[in-house]
Amino acid sequence: MAAINLSVPHGQTIEVATENFGKTIRAASVKYSQWIAQAELSDDGRSAKLTGSGYRIDLTVDELAVHAKGNVPLFVKMFEGRIKEFVESTLGKGDVP
């Protein structure tokens, strides 16, 4: 297992970022259901837990950024840069390409 610890600035108000965060989590859990076994979004919409085979990632959104922390298989860690790009590209739209 490898630790993942990312922070991606979102450049949005907290209200817009929270809305887009929730949309993105919901869309990703459907589109990538073969990898995301469970996606739990908090009641306030500012945190989520993604779990799957061999990993767990805790996500939060605050006034400045989206943060991801967790443990993932080593091969996933190799794609950390691409994951960051994905978060940056999808957060503003609230969807998953």
C-alpha positions in Angstrom: 0.0 0.0 0.0 1.1 3.6 -0.6 -0.1 6.8 1.0 -1.8 9.4 -1.2 -2.0 13.0 0.0 -3.2 15.5 -2.6 -4.6 19.0 -2.3 -6.0 20.7 -5.5 -7.0 24.4 -5.4 -10.5 24.9 -6.7 -10.7 28.7 -7.1 -14.4 28.8 -6.3 -16.6 30.0 -3.5 -17.1 27.3 -0.9 -20.8 27.0 -1.9 -20.0 26.4 -5.6 -17.1 24.1 -4.7 -19.3 22.1 -2.4 -22.0 21.7 -5.0 -19.5 20.6 -7.7 -17.7 18.3 -5.2 -21.0 16.5 -4.6 -21.9 16.3 -8.3 -18.4 14.9 -9.1 -18.5 12.3 -6.3 -21.9 11.1 -7.5 -21.0 11.0 -11.1 -17.7 9.2 -10.5 -19.4 6.6 -8.3 -21.7 5.7 -11.2 -19.2 6.0 -14.1 -16.4 4.1 -12.2 -18.6 1.7 -10.3 -16.3 -1.2 -11.3 -13.5 0.4 -9.2 -15.5 2.4 -6.6 -17.4 -0.1 -4.4 -18.8 2.5 -2.1 -19.0 6.3 -2.1 -20.3 8.0 1.0 -21.0 11.7 0.8 -21.4 13.5 4.2 -24.6 15.3 5.1 -23.1 18.7 4.6 -21.6 17.7 1.2 -18.0 18.7 2.2 -16.5 15.3 2.7 -16.7 11.8 1.1 -15.2 8.4 1.5 -14.4 6.2 -1.5 -13.6 2.6 -1.0 -12.9 -0.3 -3.2 -10.8 -3.4 -3.5 -7.7 -2.6 -1.5 -8.1 1.1 -1.0 -9.8 3.9 0.9 -9.6 7.6 0.1 -11.0 10.4 2.3 -11.9 13.5 0.4 -12.8 16.9 1.7 -13.5 20.3 0.2 -12.8 23.6 2.0 -12.6 27.3 1.1 -9.4 26.8 -0.8 -9.0 23.3 -2.1 -10.1 19.7 -2.5 -8.0 17.3 -0.3 -7.5 13.6 -0.8 -5.9 11.3 1.8 -5.8 7.6 2.0 -4.0 4.4 1.2 -4.0 2.9 -2.3 -2.3 0.1 -4.1 1.2 1.0 -5.3 0.2 1.0 -9.0 -2.4 3.7 -8.3 0.2 5.9 -6.6 2.1 5.9 -9.9 -0.9 7.8 -11.4 -1.0 10.5 -8.7 -0.2 13.3 -11.3 -3.0 12.1 -13.6 -5.4 11.9 -10.6 -4.6 15.5 -9.7 -5.2 16.6 -13.3 -8.5 14.7 -13.4 -9.7 16.5 -10.2 -8.7 19.9 -11.5 -10.5 19.3 -14.8 -13.7 17.9 -13.4 -14.3 19.9 -10.2 -15.2 23.1 -12.0 -17.9 21.4 -14.1 -19.2 19.0 -11.5 -19.2 16.1 -13.9 -16.9 13.3 -14.9 -15.7 13.1 -18.5 
